[in-house]
Each structure stands twice: as C-alpha cells, then as structure tokens.
Amino acid sequence: MEGTTIKKEDEVTITLKVQKEGTRHFYHTMKRDEPLQNLMIAFCQHRQLGHYRSLRFHVDGDRVRGYHTPKELQLDNGYVIDAWSEEGTEKEILEFVTLKVKRQGCQDYFCTLKCDEPLEKLMISFCQRYDLGDYKTIQFLKGEDGSRIQGHQTPNQVELENEDVIDAWVLSSAGASSHC
C-alpha cells in the first residue's frame, strides 16, 4: 500500500508556538476548530501573567481574538503567535466597561457595566430608554465583527473593551415603537 499525504484540513490537532519578548517560547497543542482563547489562557497561566486579556496576541501583524480558531486563521503546525503587552507592562484589566449602542435613526446610547455582568442589563436598559419593548425583539451585534451577542454573555466573554460599539437591529415591529 502506498503512503498517503495528510492535508492540513485532515489534521485533528496542531501545535502552535507563542513568543513574548524576554520569555522562552511556549508550545500548545490544540484542535484546529478550538477557540484560540484556550491557548491564550494556557500561556498566561503557565507564565503567571494574570488574565489573558492583559496581553495582545498577533499573527502576521493581525490581532488574534479569543473566538478565532486555527482553522479560521489558516494556521499550520509550528505557526508563531506573538504576545505582547502595551508599553512594556501588562494592561490593567478593567472592572467596568462603557459601551456604545447604535441604532439607525437614534442617538447613541452609552451604558457602563461590570465586565463580568451579563449584557442583558444593557439590552433591557436600551430597550426601556427607547420604548422598544422586549429586548429579545432586538438583535445586538458586536460592531467589530458583526457576531451576535446574547443576554447571558458578559463583556469579558464577548471580548468587549471600553468604548466598543454594539449595533442594535429591530427583529420585528410587533410591540416596538419607533421612538428614539
């Protein structure tokens, strides 16, 4: 029987290398469809650097977010992910975050909440402010990538940072007025 070549899509796991100036390289084996957040957490725990969001991770100069996967970013075995902190010190993890909600035809809405607090609080408050009825009739999307935000998620889980934008879209006009 002749040998067969394995395509990168067929590989179940890959090993990635994380490098940070002043530290030894860190190797992490993971599934191709696993969120890179797991690698980031493992790196920070191993190096005792605190929360993974205190660092920035980049591949070929592009920022890597925790929800990205190696498959999505087309990373192969041995690919290097750079980790760095802003201005040479670990970024302070905010306890609170101020977010901006945008809806076409309405003024921007600002809300401050704890980073580990469910975003449902922001959604309910936004809908009450503009008399939109039940927040479940509104679709809340992360402005940066358009991914849907659920009420049970927290700013930390969705990787929202201070002054990030959330877009609000009315799903149905039933029970919702057009007040802004």
NUMI-568193 format. One record per residue (C-alpha): residue number from 1; residue in one letter; x, y, z. Coordinates in pm, 1 decimal, padded with zeros to 6 digits. Each point is the difference from the previous one (the first is absolute). Last residue first. Layout:
N
{lumdren NUM; A; {X; Y; Z}} ...
This chain:
180
{lumdren 180; C; {-03565.4; 05742.6; 01956.1}} {lumdren 179; H; {-00359.6; -00113.9; -00012.6}} {lumdren 178; S; {-00082.8; -00247.5; -00278.1}} {lumdren 177; S; {-00230.2; -00214.6; 00206.0}} {lumdren 176; A; {00046.7; -00364.7; 00070.9}} {lumdren 175; G; {-00286.2; -00235.1; 00081.4}} {lumdren 174; A; {00011.8; -00174.1; -00337.1}} {lumdren 173; S; {00253.6; 00183.4; -00218.8}} {lumdren 172; S; {00217.0; -00305.7; -00033.4}} {lumdren 171; L; {00372.4; -00071.5; 00018.1}} {lumdren 170; V; {00107.2; 00355.4; 00089.2}} {lumdren 169; W; {00375.7; 00039.3; -00047.1}} {lumdren 168; A; {00244.6; 00122.9; 00266.1}} {lumdren 167; D; {00370.9; 00047.7; -00079.2}} {lumdren 166; I; {00245.8; -00028.3; 00289.5}} {lumdren 165; V; {00303.1; 00229.7; 00002.2}} {lumdren 164; D; {00313.5; -00029.3; 00214.0}} {lumdren 163; E; {00075.1; 00293.1; 00234.0}} {lumdren 162; N; {00180.1; -00214.9; 00261.3}} {lumdren 161; E; {00062.3; -00351.7; -00125.3}} {lumdren 160; L; {-00231.4; -00277.2; -00107.1}} {lumdren 159; E; {00154.2; -00345.6; -00013.4}} {lumdren 158; V; {-00336.6; -00179.8; -00025.0}} {lumdren 157; Q; {00076.6; -00200.3; 00315.9}} {lumdren 156; N; {00148.2; 00303.2; 00177.3}} {lumdren 155; P; {-00297.2; 00222.0; -00091.7}} {lumdren 154; T; {-00228.3; -00266.8; 00150.6}} {lumdren 153; Q; {-00230.1; -00245.0; -00177.8}} {lumdren 152; H; {-00345.4; -00089.2; 00134.8}} {lumdren 151; G; {-00169.5; 00262.1; -00219.1}} {lumdren 150; Q; {00140.3; -00143.4; -00323.9}} {lumdren 149; I; {00220.4; 00196.5; -00239.9}} {lumdren 148; R; {-00003.5; -00081.4; -00371.1}} {lumdren 147; S; {00323.6; 00031.9; -00195.5}} {lumdren 146; G; {00026.5; 00305.1; -00224.6}} {lumdren 145; D; {00381.0; 00010.8; 00008.9}} {lumdren 144; E; {00091.1; 00333.0; 00155.1}} {lumdren 143; G; {-00350.5; 00128.0; 00078.1}} {lumdren 142; K; {-00096.1; -00298.4; 00215.3}} {lumdren 141; L; {-00363.7; -00062.5; -00083.2}} {lumdren 140; F; {-00314.4; 00040.7; 00209.7}} {lumdren 139; Q; {-00318.8; -00124.9; -00167.2}} {lumdren 138; I; {-00311.0; 00158.4; 00147.5}} {lumdren 137; T; {-00331.5; -00180.6; 00056.8}} {lumdren 136; K; {00160.6; -00179.0; 00297.8}} {lumdren 135; Y; {00039.9; 00338.7; 00170.5}} {lumdren 134; D; {-00374.9; 00001.9; 00064.0}} {lumdren 133; G; {-00165.1; 00334.9; -00071.1}} {lumdren 132; L; {00175.1; 00266.7; -00207.1}} {lumdren 131; D; {-00081.8; 00301.7; 00218.2}} {lumdren 130; Y; {00332.2; 00170.2; -00084.6}} {lumdren 129; R; {00137.4; 00009.6; 00355.6}} {lumdren 128; Q; {-00172.9; -00325.7; 00095.4}} {lumdren 127; C; {00160.0; -00182.4; -00294.3}} {lumdren 126; F; {00346.9; 00130.9; 00086.9}} {lumdren 125; S; {-00039.5; -00089.9; 00370.2}} {lumdren 124; I; {-00112.8; -00353.1; -00085.4}} {lumdren 123; M; {00295.1; -00052.1; -00235.7}} {lumdren 122; L; {00255.4; 00148.4; 00241.9}} {lumdren 121; K; {-00120.3; -00225.7; 00284.2}} {lumdren 120; E; {-00008.7; -00301.0; -00235.7}} {lumdren 119; L; {00371.4; 00055.3; -00051.1}} {lumdren 118; P; {00062.6; -00230.0; 00296.4}} {lumdren 117; E; {00246.6; 00144.4; 00255.4}} {lumdren 116; D; {00364.6; -00115.1; -00000.9}} {lumdren 115; C; {00136.1; 00320.2; -00155.8}} {lumdren 114; K; {-00211.6; 00210.2; 00233.4}} {lumdren 113; L; {-00231.1; 00247.6; -00166.5}} {lumdren 112; T; {00004.1; 00343.7; -00159.4}} {lumdren 111; C; {-00260.7; 00085.3; -00262.9}} {lumdren 110; F; {00005.6; 00250.5; -00283.7}} {lumdren 109; Y; {-00280.3; 00042.1; -00254.2}} {lumdren 108; D; {00069.7; 00164.8; -00335.3}} {lumdren 107; Q; {-00289.8; 00211.3; -00118.1}} {lumdren 106; C; {-00250.4; -00176.1; -00216.5}} {lumdren 105; G; {-00067.6; -00016.1; -00375.1}} {lumdren 104; Q; {00192.6; -00321.6; -00052.4}} {lumdren 103; R; {00081.0; -00162.7; 00332.1}} {lumdren 102; K; {00337.7; 00027.9; 00173.4}} {lumdren 101; V; {00087.7; -00134.0; 00346.0}} {lumdren 100; K; {00318.6; 00139.6; 00156.0}} {lumdren 99; L; {00178.2; -00190.6; 00275.6}} {lumdren 98; T; {00166.6; 00118.4; 00320.5}} {lumdren 97; V; {00197.4; -00274.8; 00175.9}} {lumdren 96; F; {00048.8; -00069.5; 00368.4}} {lumdren 95; E; {00251.9; -00215.2; 00189.6}} {lumdren 94; L; {00269.2; 00078.6; -00253.4}} {lumdren 93; I; {00294.9; -00232.7; -00031.9}} {lumdren 92; E; {00318.3; 00205.2; 00017.2}} {lumdren 91; K; {00221.2; -00048.0; -00302.2}} {lumdren 90; E; {00319.7; -00186.9; 00078.1}} {lumdren 89; T; {00299.4; 00224.3; -00033.5}} {lumdren 88; G; {00236.6; 00052.4; -00293.7}} {lumdren 87; E; {-00196.6; 00288.4; -00151.4}} {lumdren 86; E; {-00292.1; -00229.8; -00084.2}} {lumdren 85; S; {00064.3; -00365.5; 00065.3}} {lumdren 84; W; {00116.5; -00249.2; -00255.0}} {lumdren 83; A; {-00075.6; -00345.7; -00129.8}} {lumdren 82; D; {00108.4; -00111.5; -00347.5}} {lumdren 81; I; {-00154.8; -00313.6; -00146.8}} {lumdren 80; V; {00236.1; -00220.9; -00196.8}} {lumdren 79; Y; {-00117.1; -00285.6; -00222.9}} {lumdren 78; G; {00162.2; -00331.5; 00089.3}} {lumdren 77; N; {-00276.3; -00214.8; -00146.9}} {lumdren 76; D; {-00222.9; 00197.4; -00237.2}} {lumdren 75; L; {-00221.2; 00305.4; 00052.9}} {lumdren 74; Q; {-00271.7; 00076.8; -00255.4}} {lumdren 73; L; {-00153.0; 00279.8; 00210.1}} {lumdren 72; E; {-00341.2; -00171.7; 00004.8}} {lumdren 71; K; {00161.3; -00342.4; 00051.5}} {lumdren 70; P; {00214.5; 00129.3; 00287.0}} {lumdren 69; T; {-00318.5; 00132.4; 00163.1}} {lumdren 68; H; {-00102.6; 00357.3; 00079.5}} {lumdren 67; Y; {-00227.3; 00053.3; 00303.1}} {lumdren 66; G; {00290.2; 00113.0; 00217.6}} {lumdren 65; R; {00093.4; 00282.3; -00234.9}} {lumdren 64; V; {00321.1; 00012.3; -00203.0}} {lumdren 63; R; {00126.3; 00339.5; -00110.6}} {lumdren 62; D; {00165.6; 00009.8; -00340.5}} {lumdren 61; G; {00376.1; 00062.0; -00026.1}} {lumdren 60; D; {00078.0; -00343.2; -00146.9}} {lumdren 59; V; {-00188.3; -00162.7; 00288.0}} {lumdren 58; H; {-00056.3; 00222.4; 00302.2}} {lumdren 57; F; {-00088.3; -00044.7; 00368.3}} {lumdren 56; R; {-00043.1; 00299.1; 00230.0}} {lumdren 55; L; {00044.2; -00047.5; 00373.2}} {lumdren 54; S; {-00201.6; 00089.0; 00311.9}} {lumdren 53; R; {-00293.3; -00179.6; -00162.7}} {lumdren 52; Y; {00160.4; -00329.8; 00100.2}} {lumdren 51; H; {-00055.2; 00076.5; 00369.4}} {lumdren 50; G; {00303.9; -00028.5; 00223.1}} {lumdren 49; L; {00354.0; -00037.5; -00133.4}} {lumdren 48; Q; {00096.7; -00313.0; 00193.0}} {lumdren 47; R; {00200.4; -00129.5; -00299.3}} {lumdren 46; H; {-00189.9; -00332.1; -00006.4}} {lumdren 45; Q; {-00329.4; 00171.7; 00082.6}} {lumdren 44; C; {00052.3; 00264.6; -00269.5}} {lumdren 43; F; {00089.9; -00258.6; -00265.2}} {lumdren 42; A; {-00287.9; -00233.2; 00095.1}} {lumdren 41; I; {-00250.2; 00287.6; -00014.1}} {lumdren 40; M; {00122.7; 00111.0; -00343.0}} {lumdren 39; L; {-00004.1; -00357.2; -00135.2}} {lumdren 38; N; {-00358.4; -00050.9; 00121.7}} {lumdren 37; Q; {-00102.8; 00338.9; -00145.2}} {lumdren 36; L; {00118.0; -00136.9; -00333.6}} {lumdren 35; P; {-00343.2; -00159.8; -00039.4}} {lumdren 34; E; {00019.3; -00369.3; -00101.2}} {lumdren 33; D; {-00070.6; -00088.3; -00364.7}} {lumdren 32; R; {00356.8; -00107.9; -00081.3}} {lumdren 31; K; {00028.1; -00194.8; 00325.9}} {lumdren 30; M; {00277.5; 00099.4; 00238.0}} {lumdren 29; T; {00363.9; -00051.6; 00082.6}} {lumdren 28; H; {00176.1; 00287.6; 00174.7}} {lumdren 27; Y; {00367.0; 00094.7; -00012.7}} {lumdren 26; F; {00143.6; 00290.3; 00199.4}} {lumdren 25; H; {00321.2; 00171.1; -00105.6}} {lumdren 24; R; {00228.0; 00126.2; 00276.0}} {lumdren 23; T; {-00061.8; 00345.6; 00136.8}} {lumdren 22; G; {00152.6; 00346.4; -00047.4}} {lumdren 21; E; {-00213.8; 00094.8; -00297.3}} {lumdren 20; K; {-00306.3; -00218.8; -00027.7}} {lumdren 19; Q; {-00024.9; -00299.6; -00228.4}} {lumdren 18; V; {-00288.6; -00241.2; -00040.6}} {lumdren 17; K; {00055.7; -00314.8; -00207.2}} {lumdren 16; L; {-00286.3; -00204.5; -00141.8}} {lumdren 15; T; {-00039.2; -00377.0; -00005.7}} {lumdren 14; I; {-00274.9; -00142.0; -00218.3}} {lumdren 13; T; {-00280.5; -00243.7; 00062.1}} {lumdren 12; V; {-00247.3; -00195.4; -00214.7}} {lumdren 11; E; {00195.6; 00028.3; -00322.0}} {lumdren 10; D; {-00222.5; -00063.4; -00303.2}} {lumdren 9; E; {-00019.6; 00367.3; -00101.8}} {lumdren 8; K; {00382.7; 00008.9; -00005.2}} {lumdren 7; K; {-00004.0; -00268.9; -00269.0}} {lumdren 6; I; {00154.6; -00331.8; 00090.9}} {lumdren 5; T; {00207.5; -00164.7; -00268.0}} {lumdren 4; T; {-00056.7; -00363.9; -00073.2}} {lumdren 3; G; {00254.4; -00278.5; -00002.9}} {lumdren 2; E; {-00047.4; -00277.1; -00255.2}} {lumdren 1; M; {-00138.9; -00338.3; 00098.8}} 
